[in-house]
Structures are given as C-alpha cells and as structure tokens.
Amino acid sequence: MIIAQAVYVFLFLKELAHLVLHATSFGEQQIMLIVLGLIDVVMISNLLVMVIVGGYETFVSRLKLDGHPDQPEWLDHVNASVLKIKLAMAIIGISSIHLLKTFIEAGNLGSDGAKLTEAGVMWQTIIHIVFILSAVGIAYVDRLGRELPAEQH
C-alpha cells in the first residue's frame, strides 16, 4: 500500500508539472479536466492513507495518539464498520469526480475522436448509483447492528 501511495504521489507531481508547463496552451475545459484529475489522484491517495492507518489501528495495534493535535478525528472511534463506511464514502467521492469528468467530456459524444460513448456514460452513471446504494446499505446494516442488544448478534 505504501508503494502504491508513492506511485500516486509521483503521478500527482507529473500531472501538476504537465499543467504548469503547458497552462498557456490549454483551454479552460482542458485545465478543468486536468485539475479534476489532480483532485482524483489526491482523493485516491487519501483513501490509501485511510486504509493504511485505519487498518493498522483496527487490526494490528493502537497508535496511541490520544491528545495529539494531528490525530484524525475519526481515528479514536475507528472499527471495521466505521472504516467500511469511510471507504464507501471515499469511493463515492472518487466516482463523483470521474462522473464529473465524464459529463464535461460528454459534449464531444458522437464526434470523431470522442473517447466516450452514450453507453459508457450510462454505465458510469449506473455504477455510481450502485456505489451510493451500497454505501447506504452498509450504513443501514451498521446502524441495525448498533441498535440491537449485544446478545442478539
């Protein structure tokens, strides 16, 4: 996971350098797509950090960060359920960025050299909706689990 994180840092720096070096030759839409790509890389990188730290805290050992000013707020009550919900929300955020990029590029549908098809846009939208429904389902099951007395589990 840490190596994957390093790859995403490299990808971010590469895309940022590309944006800075060619900013004067890009149009507004192209700059917006590159910035959305940067946001996407940052969100995936944050997801990796959440998995690394949350997984370690949940399954390996406590980090003993109580009272430390840099302790993430969610870390003091992290468990497998909280981690699943956080991951689902991060995946929805990443999917939202991809879908926004798709909608921006959708203006080129049907033209020569278009990267997208109507079916591709439809499937991306359906997959995003499935992510949302999955997150709602995970949160609902988690809530049911917290409301039931311990002896009924």
FIVEX-981689 format. One line per field, with one value per residue (C-alpha): residue number from 1; residue in three letters; x, z, y. Coordinates in steps of 0.001 Angstrom, whole numbers, plus 500000, padded with zeros to 6 digits. Last residue first. Layout:
BEGIN
n: (NUM, ...)
res: (ala, ...)
x: (X, ...)
z: (Z, ...)
y: (Y, ...)
//
This chain:
BEGIN
n: (153, 152, 151, 150, 149, 148, 147, 146, 145, 144, 143, 142, 141, 140, 139, 138, 137, 136, 135, 134, 133, 132, 131, 130, 129, 128, 127, 126, 125, 124, 123, 122, 121, 120, 119, 118, 117, 116, 115, 114, 113, 112, 111, 110, 109, 108, 107, 106, 105, 104, 103, 102, 101, 100, 99, 98, 97, 96, 95, 94, 93, 92, 91, 90, 89, 88, 87, 86, 85, 84, 83, 82, 81, 80, 79, 78, 77, 76, 75, 74, 73, 72, 71, 70, 69, 68, 67, 66, 65, 64, 63, 62, 61, 60, 59, 58, 57, 56, 55, 54, 53, 52, 51, 50, 49, 48, 47, 46, 45, 44, 43, 42, 41, 40, 39, 38, 37, 36, 35, 34, 33, 32, 31, 30, 29, 28, 27, 26, 25, 24, 23, 22, 21, 20, 19, 18, 17, 16, 15, 14, 13, 12, 11, 10, 9, 8, 7, 6, 5, 4, 3, 2, 1)
res: (his, gln, glu, ala, pro, leu, glu, arg, gly, leu, arg, asp, val, tyr, ala, ile, gly, val, ala, ser, leu, ile, phe, val, ile, his, ile, ile, thr, gln, trp, met, val, gly, ala, glu, thr, leu, lys, ala, gly, asp, ser, gly, leu, asn, gly, ala, glu, ile, phe, thr, lys, leu, leu, his, ile, ser, ser, ile, gly, ile, ile, ala, met, ala, leu, lys, ile, lys, leu, val, ser, ala, asn, val, his, asp, leu, trp, glu, pro, gln, asp, pro, his, gly, asp, leu, lys, leu, arg, ser, val, phe, thr, glu, tyr, gly, gly, val, ile, val, met, val, leu, leu, asn, ser, ile, met, val, val, asp, ile, leu, gly, leu, val, ile, leu, met, ile, gln, gln, glu, gly, phe, ser, thr, ala, his, leu, val, leu, his, ala, leu, glu, lys, leu, phe, leu, phe, val, tyr, val, ala, gln, ala, ile, ile, met)
x: (474238, 471110, 473122, 474735, 471410, 470416, 470691, 474399, 473986, 470975, 473040, 475850, 473369, 471939, 475389, 476426, 473168, 473518, 477089, 475932, 473165, 475699, 478144, 475273, 474347, 477954, 477898, 474695, 476191, 479368, 477214, 475164, 478272, 479807, 476574, 476484, 480036, 483163, 486641, 485315, 487803, 485196, 482108, 479222, 479797, 482100, 479943, 480265, 483782, 482398, 479952, 482753, 484950, 482016, 481499, 485149, 484975, 481771, 483362, 486184, 483689, 481614, 484772, 485616, 482123, 482408, 485838, 484534, 481572, 483826, 486250, 483399, 482228, 485730, 486449, 487597, 486432, 489610, 490682, 487728, 489073, 492473, 495246, 497455, 496955, 497983, 495564, 495396, 497805, 498482, 498606, 496537, 497722, 497132, 493526, 491752, 494605, 496598, 493557, 492628, 496150, 496700, 493104, 492771, 496141, 495072, 491798, 493734, 495826, 492645, 491280, 494550, 494645, 491023, 491688, 494613, 492395, 489784, 492550, 493480, 489849, 489431, 492612, 491291, 487962, 489612, 491839, 495430, 498396, 499208, 498968, 501522, 504363, 502117, 499600, 502248, 504142, 500932, 500276, 503788, 503608, 500275, 501506, 504619, 502472, 500179, 503136, 504354, 500920, 501028, 504399, 502816, 500000)
z: (517414, 519650, 522912, 522104, 522036, 518547, 517762, 516863, 514388, 512775, 512280, 510675, 508369, 507373, 506808, 504608, 502644, 502136, 500954, 498555, 497203, 496543, 494840, 492749, 491687, 490579, 488617, 486867, 485962, 484619, 482657, 481052, 480135, 478519, 476651, 475282, 474063, 475314, 473966, 471038, 468152, 465565, 467181, 468597, 472164, 472396, 474941, 477097, 478135, 480939, 481910, 482001, 484163, 486550, 486590, 487438, 490232, 491561, 491482, 493665, 496119, 496114, 496777, 499691, 501131, 500848, 502493, 505413, 505796, 505759, 508248, 510621, 510474, 510954, 513937, 514327, 517322, 518110, 514454, 513150, 514415, 512774, 515357, 514443, 517737, 519817, 522709, 522266, 519520, 520961, 517547, 518625, 517139, 514252, 513025, 513704, 514061, 511239, 509002, 509797, 509115, 505847, 504617, 505410, 503818, 500685, 500550, 500876, 497859, 495942, 496832, 495856, 492483, 491783, 492716, 490286, 487566, 488294, 487831, 484499, 483363, 484376, 482521, 479406, 479682, 480077, 477053, 477327, 475620, 478456, 481100, 479366, 481907, 484938, 483938, 482947, 486186, 488153, 486226, 486964, 490617, 491072, 489333, 491557, 494683, 493355, 492829, 496362, 497722, 495755, 497396, 500787, 500000)
y: (489416, 489248, 489175, 492542, 494404, 495530, 499251, 499173, 496316, 497969, 501132, 499166, 497419, 500811, 502338, 499398, 499608, 503375, 502830, 500104, 502353, 505118, 502746, 501317, 504866, 505442, 502168, 503250, 506635, 505028, 502589, 505374, 507370, 504289, 503501, 507047, 506578, 508251, 508996, 511024, 511054, 511972, 513450, 511422, 512493, 515536, 517375, 514263, 515358, 517524, 514780, 512218, 514442, 514881, 511113, 510510, 513101, 511539, 508076, 509367, 510853, 507657, 505638, 507937, 507483, 503699, 503774, 505845, 503465, 500401, 502011, 502824, 499218, 497727, 499947, 503522, 505537, 507487, 507512, 509533, 512849, 512364, 512798, 515761, 517640, 514585, 514074, 510324, 509232, 505782, 504013, 501015, 497747, 495345, 495040, 498304, 500806, 499203, 499063, 502643, 503915, 502020, 502194, 505903, 506644, 504746, 506671, 509926, 508884, 508083, 511523, 513221, 511418, 512395, 516015, 516029, 514533, 517197, 519781, 518162, 518196, 521849, 522792, 521024, 522828, 526236, 525767, 524657, 526358, 528761, 526039, 523793, 523735, 524184, 521512, 518954, 519645, 519031, 515814, 514509, 515585, 513812, 510653, 510579, 510974, 508234, 505886, 506613, 505677, 502409, 501714, 502388, 500000)
//
